[in-house]
Amino acid sequence: MRKRSVSSCLAAADIYEAAAAAAGPATAMMQLKAADAINCAMRIETNGNIMVLEGTVDTPAAKKFWAAHGPRSLSLIRAAKKDAALAADVRRPRWRSGPCA
């Protein structure tokens, strides 16, 4: 089994972003996948920025990495949210089952 790496996640983001630029019907989904891949790279590089009880694990290098890649991810998510069908799907709960469904 191949392990995810920062470089493979960023490469995947580039591929998804290129697919989104093709402006097909799945543009918004490709934008979300690109953002997810970037977030994957940021989590790997910064050890997930796990929560600690005291202090911080945000090293200067981690902050620099997030600053370099976070805005790209955020802009992709904001662009994807403009798609009405995707926005409706995201708002719909996936857990509907049982007597209240």
C-alpha distances in whole Angstrom, upper triangle without the diagonal:
4,6,10,13,16,17,14,15,19,18,17,20,22,21,22,25,26,26,28,30,31,33,32,32,28,29,29,26,24,26,25,21,22,23,20,18,21,21,17,18,21,20,17,20,23,21,21,25,25,29,31,34,36,35,33,29,30,30,32,29,27,30,30,27,27,31,29,27,28,31,29,27,30,32,29,29,33,33,31,33,36,35,37,35,32,34,35,32,31,34,34,32,29,31,34,34,37,41,41,38
4,7,9,13,13,10,12,15,15,14,17,19,18,19,22,23,23,25,28,28,30,30,30,27,27,27,24,22,24,23,19,19,21,18,15,18,18,15,15,18,17,15,17,20,19,19,23,24,27,30,33,35,34,31,27,28,28,29,26,24,27,27,24,24,28,26,23,25,28,26,24,27,29,26,27,31,31,29,31,34,33,36,34,30,33,34,31,30,33,33,32,30,31,34,35,38,42,42,39
4,6,10,11,9,10,14,14,13,16,18,18,19,22,23,23,25,28,29,31,30,31,27,27,27,24,22,23,21,18,18,19,16,14,16,16,12,12,15,14,11,14,16,15,16,19,20,24,26,30,31,30,27,23,24,24,26,23,21,24,24,20,21,25,23,21,22,25,24,22,25,27,25,25,29,29,28,30,33,32,35,33,30,31,33,30,29,32,32,31,29,30,34,35,38,41,41,39
4,7,8,6,7,10,11,10,13,15,15,16,18,20,21,22,24,26,28,27,28,24,24,23,21,19,19,18,15,15,15,13,10,12,12,9,9,12,11,8,11,14,13,13,17,18,22,24,28,29,28,25,22,21,22,23,20,18,21,21,17,18,21,20,17,19,22,20,18,21,23,21,22,25,26,24,26,29,29,32,30,27,28,31,28,26,29,30,29,27,29,32,34,37,40,39,37
4,5,5,6,9,10,10,12,14,15,16,18,20,21,22,24,26,28,28,29,26,25,24,22,20,20,19,16,15,15,14,10,11,12,9,7,10,10,7,8,12,12,13,16,18,22,24,28,29,27,23,20,20,19,20,17,16,18,18,14,16,19,17,15,17,20,18,17,21,22,21,22,25,26,25,27,30,30,33,32,28,30,32,30,28,31,32,31,30,32,35,37,40,43,42,40
4,6,5,6,9,10,11,12,14,15,16,18,20,21,23,25,27,27,28,25,24,23,21,19,18,18,15,13,13,12,9,9,10,8,4,7,9,6,6,10,11,12,15,17,21,23,27,27,25,22,18,17,17,18,14,13,15,15,11,12,15,13,11,14,17,15,14,18,20,18,20,23,23,23,25,28,28,31,31,27,29,31,29,27,30,32,31,30,32,35,38,41,44,42,40
4,5,5,6,9,10,11,12,14,15,17,18,20,21,23,25,26,28,24,23,23,21,19,18,18,16,13,14,14,10,10,12,10,7,11,12,10,10,14,15,16,18,21,25,27,31,31,29,25,22,21,20,20,16,16,18,16,13,15,17,14,13,15,18,16,15,19,20,19,21,24,24,23,26,29,29,32,31,28,30,33,30,28,32,33,33,32,34,37,40,43,46,45,42
4,5,5,6,9,10,11,12,14,15,17,18,20,21,24,24,25,22,21,21,19,16,17,17,13,12,14,12,9,10,12,10,8,12,13,11,12,15,16,17,20,22,25,28,32,32,31,27,24,23,23,23,20,18,20,19,16,17,19,17,14,17,19,17,16,19,20,18,20,23,23,22,25,28,27,30,29,26,28,31,28,26,30,31,31,29,32,35,37,40,44,42,40
4,5,5,6,9,10,10,12,14,15,16,18,20,22,23,23,20,19,19,16,14,14,13,10,9,10,9,5,6,8,6,5,9,10,9,11,14,14,14,17,19,23,26,29,30,29,25,22,21,21,22,18,16,18,18,14,14,17,15,12,14,16,14,12,16,17,15,16,20,20,19,22,24,24,27,26,23,25,27,25,23,26,28,28,26,29,32,34,38,41,39,37
4,5,5,6,9,10,10,12,14,15,16,19,21,22,23,20,18,18,17,14,13,14,11,8,10,10,6,6,9,8,6,9,12,11,11,14,16,16,18,21,24,27,31,31,29,25,22,21,21,20,17,16,17,16,12,13,15,12,9,12,14,11,11,15,15,14,16,19,19,18,21,23,24,27,27,23,25,28,26,24,27,29,30,29,31,34,37,40,43,41,39
4,5,5,6,9,10,11,13,14,15,17,20,20,22,19,18,18,17,14,14,15,12,9,12,12,8,9,12,11,10,13,15,14,14,18,19,19,22,24,28,30,34,35,33,29,26,24,24,24,21,19,21,19,16,17,18,15,13,15,17,14,14,17,18,15,18,21,20,19,23,25,24,28,27,24,26,29,27,25,29,31,31,30,33,35,38,41,44,43,40
4,5,5,6,8,10,11,12,14,16,18,18,19,16,15,16,14,11,11,12,9,7,10,10,6,8,11,10,10,13,15,14,15,18,19,19,21,24,27,30,34,35,33,29,26,25,26,26,22,21,22,21,17,17,19,17,14,16,17,14,13,16,17,14,16,19,18,17,20,22,22,25,24,21,23,26,24,22,26,27,28,26,29,32,34,38,41,39,37
4,5,5,6,8,10,10,12,14,16,17,18,15,13,13,12,9,9,10,7,4,7,8,5,6,9,10,9,12,14,14,15,17,19,18,20,23,26,29,33,33,32,28,25,23,24,24,21,19,20,19,15,15,16,14,11,12,13,10,9,13,13,10,12,16,15,14,17,19,19,23,22,19,21,24,22,20,24,26,26,26,29,31,34,37,40,38,36
4,6,5,6,9,10,10,13,15,16,18,16,14,15,14,10,10,12,10,7,10,11,9,9,13,13,12,15,17,17,17,20,22,21,23,26,29,32,36,36,34,30,28,26,26,25,22,21,22,20,17,17,18,15,12,14,15,11,11,15,14,12,15,17,16,16,19,20,20,24,24,21,23,26,24,23,27,29,30,29,32,34,37,41,44,42,39
4,5,5,6,9,10,11,14,14,16,14,12,14,13,9,10,12,10,8,11,12,10,11,15,14,14,17,19,19,20,23,24,23,26,28,31,34,38,39,37,33,31,29,29,29,26,24,25,23,20,20,21,18,16,17,18,14,14,17,16,13,16,18,17,16,20,21,20,23,23,20,23,25,24,23,27,28,29,28,31,33,36,39,42,41,38
4,5,5,6,9,10,12,12,14,10,9,10,9,5,7,9,6,5,9,10,9,10,13,14,14,17,18,19,20,22,24,22,25,27,30,33,37,38,36,32,30,28,29,29,26,24,25,24,20,20,21,18,15,16,16,13,12,15,14,11,13,15,14,12,16,17,16,20,19,16,19,22,20,19,23,24,25,24,28,30,32,36,39,37,34
4,5,5,6,9,10,12,14,11,9,10,10,6,6,9,8,6,9,11,10,10,14,15,15,17,19,20,20,23,24,23,25,27,30,33,37,38,36,32,30,28,28,28,25,23,24,22,19,18,19,17,14,15,14,10,10,13,11,8,11,14,11,11,15,16,16,19,19,17,19,22,21,20,23,25,27,26,30,32,34,38,41,39,36
4,5,5,7,9,11,14,12,10,12,12,9,9,12,11,9,12,15,13,14,17,18,18,20,22,23,23,26,27,26,28,31,34,37,40,41,39,35,33,31,31,31,28,26,27,25,22,22,22,19,17,18,17,13,14,17,15,12,15,17,14,14,18,18,17,21,21,19,21,24,23,23,26,28,29,29,32,34,37,41,43,41,38
4,5,5,8,8,11,9,7,10,10,6,8,11,10,9,13,14,14,15,18,19,19,21,23,24,25,27,29,27,29,32,34,38,41,42,41,37,35,33,34,33,30,28,29,27,24,24,24,22,19,20,19,16,15,18,16,13,15,17,14,13,17,17,16,19,18,17,19,22,21,21,24,25,27,26,30,32,34,38,41,39,36
4,5,6,7,9,7,4,7,8,5,6,9,9,9,11,14,14,15,17,18,19,21,23,24,25,27,28,26,28,31,33,37,40,41,39,36,34,32,33,32,30,28,28,27,24,23,23,21,18,18,17,14,13,15,13,10,12,13,10,10,13,13,12,16,16,14,16,19,18,18,22,23,25,25,29,30,33,37,39,37,34
4,5,8,11,10,7,10,12,9,9,13,13,11,14,16,16,16,19,21,21,23,25,26,27,29,30,29,31,33,36,39,42,43,41,37,35,33,34,33,31,29,29,27,24,24,23,21,19,19,18,14,15,16,14,11,14,15,11,12,15,15,14,18,18,17,19,22,21,21,25,26,29,28,32,34,37,40,43,40,37
4,6,9,9,8,11,12,10,11,15,15,14,16,19,18,19,22,23,24,26,28,29,29,31,33,31,33,36,38,42,45,46,44,41,39,36,37,36,34,32,32,31,28,27,27,25,22,23,21,18,18,20,17,14,17,18,14,14,17,17,15,19,18,17,20,23,22,23,26,27,29,29,33,34,37,40,43,41,37
4,7,8,6,9,11,10,11,14,15,14,16,19,19,20,23,24,25,26,28,30,31,32,34,32,34,36,38,42,45,46,44,41,39,37,38,37,35,33,33,31,29,27,27,25,23,23,21,18,18,19,16,14,16,16,12,12,15,14,12,15,15,15,17,20,19,20,23,25,27,27,31,32,35,38,40,38,35
4,5,6,9,10,10,11,14,15,15,18,19,20,21,23,24,26,28,29,30,32,33,35,33,35,37,39,43,46,47,46,42,40,38,40,39,37,35,34,34,31,29,30,28,25,25,24,20,20,21,19,15,17,18,14,13,16,15,12,15,14,14,17,19,18,19,22,23,26,25,29,30,33,36,38,36,33
4,6,8,9,10,12,13,14,16,18,19,20,22,23,25,26,28,29,31,32,34,35,32,34,36,38,42,45,46,45,42,40,38,40,40,38,35,35,35,32,30,31,29,26,25,24,21,20,21,19,16,16,17,14,12,14,13,10,12,10,11,14,15,15,17,19,20,23,22,26,27,29,33,35,33,29
4,6,5,6,9,10,11,12,14,15,16,18,20,21,23,24,26,27,29,30,31,29,31,33,35,38,41,43,42,39,37,35,37,37,35,32,32,32,29,27,28,26,23,23,22,19,17,18,17,13,14,15,13,10,13,13,10,12,10,10,13,15,13,15,18,19,21,20,24,25,28,31,33,31,28
4,6,5,6,9,10,10,12,14,15,17,18,20,21,23,24,26,27,29,30,28,29,32,34,37,40,42,40,37,35,33,35,34,32,30,30,29,26,24,25,23,20,20,19,16,15,16,14,10,11,13,9,8,11,11,9,12,11,10,13,15,15,15,18,20,22,22,26,27,30,33,36,33,30
4,5,5,6,9,10,11,12,14,15,16,18,20,21,22,24,26,27,28,25,27,29,31,34,37,39,38,34,33,31,33,33,31,28,28,28,25,23,23,22,19,18,17,15,13,13,12,9,8,10,7,4,7,8,6,10,9,7,9,12,12,12,15,16,19,19,23,24,27,31,33,30,28
4,5,5,6,9,10,10,12,14,15,16,19,20,21,22,24,26,26,24,26,27,29,33,36,38,37,33,32,30,32,32,30,28,28,28,25,23,24,23,19,18,18,16,13,14,14,10,10,12,10,7,10,11,9,12,10,8,11,13,11,11,15,16,18,17,21,22,25,29,31,29,26
4,5,5,6,9,10,10,12,14,15,17,18,20,21,23,24,25,23,25,27,30,33,36,38,37,33,31,29,31,31,29,26,26,26,23,21,22,21,17,17,17,14,12,14,13,9,10,13,11,8,12,13,12,15,14,11,14,16,15,14,18,19,21,20,24,26,28,32,35,33,30
4,5,5,6,9,10,11,12,14,16,17,18,20,21,23,24,22,23,26,28,31,34,36,34,31,29,27,29,28,26,24,23,23,20,18,19,18,14,14,13,10,9,10,9,5,7,9,7,6,9,11,11,14,14,11,13,16,15,14,17,19,21,21,24,26,29,33,35,33,30
4,5,5,6,9,10,10,12,14,15,16,18,20,21,22,19,21,23,25,29,32,33,32,29,27,25,27,27,26,23,23,23,20,18,19,18,15,13,14,11,9,10,10,7,6,9,9,6,9,12,11,14,13,10,11,14,13,11,15,17,18,18,21,23,26,30,32,30,27
4,5,5,6,9,10,10,12,14,15,16,18,20,21,18,21,23,25,29,32,33,32,29,27,25,27,27,25,22,23,23,19,18,20,18,15,14,15,12,10,12,13,9,9,13,12,10,13,15,14,17,16,13,15,17,15,14,17,19,20,19,22,24,27,31,33,31,29
4,5,5,6,9,10,11,13,14,15,17,18,20,18,20,22,25,29,32,33,31,28,26,24,25,25,23,20,20,20,17,15,17,15,11,12,13,9,7,10,11,7,9,12,11,10,13,16,15,19,18,15,17,20,18,16,20,22,23,22,25,28,31,34,37,35,32
4,5,5,6,9,10,11,12,14,15,16,18,15,17,20,22,25,29,30,28,25,23,21,23,23,21,18,18,18,15,13,14,13,10,9,10,8,4,7,8,6,6,10,10,10,12,15,15,18,18,15,15,19,17,15,18,20,21,21,24,27,30,33,36,34,31
4,5,5,6,9,10,10,12,14,15,16,13,16,18,20,24,27,28,27,24,22,20,22,23,21,18,18,19,16,14,16,15,12,11,13,11,8,10,12,10,9,13,14,12,14,17,17,20,19,15,16,19,17,15,18,20,20,19,22,25,27,31,34,32,29
4,5,5,6,9,10,11,12,14,15,14,16,18,21,25,28,29,28,24,22,20,22,22,20,17,18,18,14,13,16,14,11,11,13,11,9,12,14,11,12,15,16,14,17,20,20,22,22,18,20,22,20,18,22,23,23,22,25,28,30,34,37,35,33
4,5,5,6,9,10,11,12,14,12,14,17,20,23,27,28,26,22,20,18,19,19,16,14,15,14,11,10,12,11,7,8,10,8,6,10,11,10,11,14,15,15,17,19,20,23,23,20,20,24,22,19,23,25,25,24,27,30,33,36,39,37,35
4,5,5,6,9,10,10,12,9,11,14,17,20,23,24,23,19,17,16,17,18,16,13,14,14,11,9,12,12,8,8,11,10,7,10,12,11,11,14,16,15,17,20,21,23,23,19,20,23,21,18,21,23,23,22,25,28,31,34,37,35,33
4,5,5,6,9,10,10,9,12,14,17,20,24,25,24,20,17,16,18,19,17,14,15,16,12,11,15,14,11,11,14,13,10,13,16,14,14,18,19,18,19,23,23,26,25,21,22,25,22,20,23,24,24,23,25,28,31,34,37,35,33
4,5,5,6,8,10,9,12,15,18,21,24,25,23,20,17,15,16,17,14,11,13,13,9,10,13,11,9,10,13,12,11,14,16,15,16,19,20,19,21,24,25,28,27,24,25,28,26,23,26,28,27,27,29,32,34,38,41,39,37
4,6,5,6,8,7,9,12,15,18,21,22,20,16,13,12,13,14,11,8,10,10,7,6,10,10,7,8,12,12,10,13,15,15,15,18,20,20,21,24,25,28,28,24,25,28,26,23,25,28,27,27,29,32,35,38,41,39,37
4,6,5,6,4,7,9,13,15,19,20,19,15,12,12,13,15,13,10,12,13,10,9,13,13,11,11,15,15,13,15,18,17,17,20,22,21,22,26,26,29,29,25,25,28,26,23,25,27,26,25,27,30,33,36,38,37,35
4,6,5,6,9,11,15,17,21,22,20,17,13,13,14,16,13,10,13,14,11,11,15,15,13,13,17,17,15,18,20,20,20,23,24,24,25,28,29,32,31,27,28,30,28,25,28,30,29,28,29,33,35,38,41,39,38
4,6,8,9,12,15,17,21,21,19,16,12,11,11,12,9,7,10,11,8,9,13,12,11,13,16,16,15,18,20,20,20,23,25,25,26,29,30,33,33,29,30,32,31,28,30,32,31,31,32,36,38,41,44,42,41
4,5,6,9,12,14,17,17,15,12,8,8,8,10,8,5,8,10,8,8,12,13,12,12,16,17,16,17,21,21,21,23,25,25,26,29,31,33,33,30,29,32,31,27,30,32,31,30,32,35,37,40,43,41,40
4,5,7,11,12,16,17,15,12,9,9,11,13,12,9,12,14,12,12,15,16,15,15,19,20,18,20,23,23,22,25,27,27,28,31,32,34,34,30,30,33,31,27,29,31,30,29,30,34,36,38,41,40,39
4,5,9,12,15,16,15,12,9,10,12,15,13,10,12,14,12,11,15,16,14,13,17,18,16,17,21,20,19,22,25,24,24,28,29,31,31,27,27,29,27,24,26,28,26,26,27,30,32,35,38,36,35
4,6,9,13,13,12,9,6,7,9,12,12,8,10,13,12,10,14,16,15,13,17,18,16,17,21,21,20,23,25,25,25,29,30,32,32,28,28,30,29,25,27,29,28,28,28,32,34,37,39,38,37
4,6,10,12,11,9,7,9,12,15,15,12,13,17,15,14,17,19,18,17,20,22,19,20,24,24,22,25,28,27,27,30,32,33,33,30,29,31,29,26,27,29,27,27,27,31,33,35,38,36,36
4,7,9,9,8,8,10,13,16,17,14,15,18,18,16,19,21,20,19,22,24,21,21,25,26,24,26,29,28,28,31,33,34,34,31,30,32,30,27,27,29,27,28,28,31,33,35,37,36,36
4,6,7,7,7,10,13,17,18,15,16,20,20,18,21,24,23,21,25,27,25,25,28,29,27,29,33,32,32,35,37,38,38,34,33,35,34,30,31,33,31,31,31,34,36,38,40,39,39
4,7,8,11,13,16,19,21,19,19,23,23,21,24,27,26,24,27,30,28,27,31,32,30,32,35,35,34,37,39,40,40,37,35,37,36,32,33,34,32,33,32,36,37,39,41,39,40
4,7,10,12,14,17,19,18,18,21,22,21,23,26,26,24,27,30,28,28,32,33,31,33,36,36,35,38,40,42,42,39,37,39,38,34,35,37,35,36,35,39,41,42,44,42,43
4,7,9,11,14,16,15,15,18,19,18,20,23,24,22,25,28,26,26,30,31,30,31,34,35,34,37,39,41,42,38,37,39,38,34,35,37,36,36,37,40,42,44,46,44,44
4,5,8,11,13,11,11,15,16,15,17,20,20,19,22,24,23,23,26,28,27,28,31,32,31,34,36,38,39,35,34,37,36,32,33,35,34,34,35,38,40,42,45,43,42
4,6,9,11,8,10,13,13,13,15,18,18,17,20,22,21,22,25,26,26,27,30,30,31,34,36,38,38,34,33,36,35,31,32,35,33,33,34,38,40,42,45,43,42
4,7,8,6,6,10,10,10,12,14,15,14,17,20,19,19,22,24,23,25,28,28,29,32,34,36,36,33,32,35,34,30,32,34,33,33,34,38,40,43,45,43,43
4,5,5,6,9,10,11,12,14,16,16,19,21,20,21,24,25,25,27,30,30,31,34,36,38,39,35,35,38,37,33,35,37,36,37,38,41,44,46,49,47,46
4,5,5,6,9,10,10,12,14,15,17,19,20,21,23,25,25,27,29,30,31,33,36,38,39,36,35,38,37,34,36,38,38,38,40,43,46,48,51,49,48
4,5,5,6,9,10,11,12,14,16,18,18,20,22,23,24,26,28,29,30,33,35,37,38,34,34,37,36,33,35,38,37,37,39,42,45,48,50,48,47
4,5,5,6,9,10,11,11,14,16,16,17,20,21,21,23,25,26,27,30,32,34,35,31,31,34,33,30,32,34,33,34,35,39,41,44,47,44,43
4,5,5,6,9,10,10,12,15,15,16,18,20,20,22,24,25,26,28,31,33,34,31,30,33,32,29,31,34,33,34,35,39,41,44,47,44,43
4,6,5,6,9,10,12,14,15,16,18,19,20,22,24,25,26,29,31,34,35,31,31,34,34,30,32,35,35,36,38,41,44,47,49,47,45
4,5,5,6,8,11,12,12,14,16,17,18,20,22,23,24,27,29,32,32,29,29,32,31,28,30,33,33,33,35,38,41,44,47,45,43
4,5,5,5,8,10,10,11,14,15,16,17,19,20,21,24,26,29,30,26,26,29,28,25,27,30,30,30,32,35,38,41,44,41,40
4,6,6,7,9,11,11,13,15,16,17,19,21,22,24,26,29,30,27,26,30,30,26,28,31,32,32,35,38,41,44,46,44,42
4,6,7,8,10,12,13,14,16,17,19,20,22,24,26,29,30,27,27,30,30,27,29,32,33,33,36,38,41,45,47,45,43
4,6,6,7,9,10,11,13,15,16,17,19,21,23,26,27,23,24,27,26,23,26,29,29,30,32,35,38,41,44,41,40
4,5,5,6,9,10,11,12,14,15,17,19,21,24,25,22,21,25,24,21,23,26,27,27,30,33,36,39,41,39,37
4,5,5,6,9,10,10,12,14,15,17,19,22,24,21,20,24,24,21,23,26,27,28,31,34,37,40,42,40,38
4,5,5,6,9,10,11,12,14,16,18,21,22,19,19,23,23,20,23,26,27,28,31,33,36,40,42,39,37
4,6,5,6,9,10,11,12,15,16,19,20,17,17,21,20,17,20,23,24,24,27,29,33,36,38,36,34
4,5,5,6,9,10,11,13,15,18,19,16,15,19,19,16,18,21,23,24,26,29,32,36,38,35,33
4,5,5,6,9,10,11,14,17,18,16,15,19,19,17,19,23,24,25,28,30,34,37,39,36,34
4,5,5,6,9,10,12,15,16,13,14,17,17,15,18,21,22,23,26,28,32,35,37,35,32
4,5,5,6,9,10,13,14,11,11,14,14,12,14,17,19,20,23,25,28,32,34,31,29
4,5,5,7,10,12,14,12,11,14,15,13,15,18,20,22,25,27,30,33,35,32,30
4,5,5,8,11,13,11,11,14,15,14,16,19,21,23,26,28,31,35,36,33,31
4,5,6,9,10,7,8,12,12,11,13,16,18,19,23,24,28,31,33,30,28
4,5,7,9,7,6,9,10,9,11,14,16,18,21,22,26,29,31,28,26
4,6,9,8,7,10,12,12,13,16,19,21,24,25,28,32,33,30,28
4,6,5,6,9,10,11,12,15,18,19,23,23,27,30,31,29,26
4,5,5,6,9,10,11,12,16,18,21,21,25,28,29,26,23
4,5,5,6,9,10,11,14,15,19,19,22,25,27,24,21
4,5,5,6,9,10,13,14,17,18,21,25,27,24,21
4,5,5,6,9,12,14,17,18,21,25,26,23,21
4,5,5,6,10,12,15,15,19,22,23,20,17
4,5,5,8,9,13,13,17,20,22,19,16
4,6,8,9,12,14,17,21,22,20,17
4,6,9,12,13,16,19,21,17,15
4,6,9,9,13,16,17,14,12
4,6,7,10,13,15,12,10
4,6,9,12,15,13,10
4,6,9,12,11,9
4,7,9,8,5
4,7,7,5
4,6,6
4,6
4
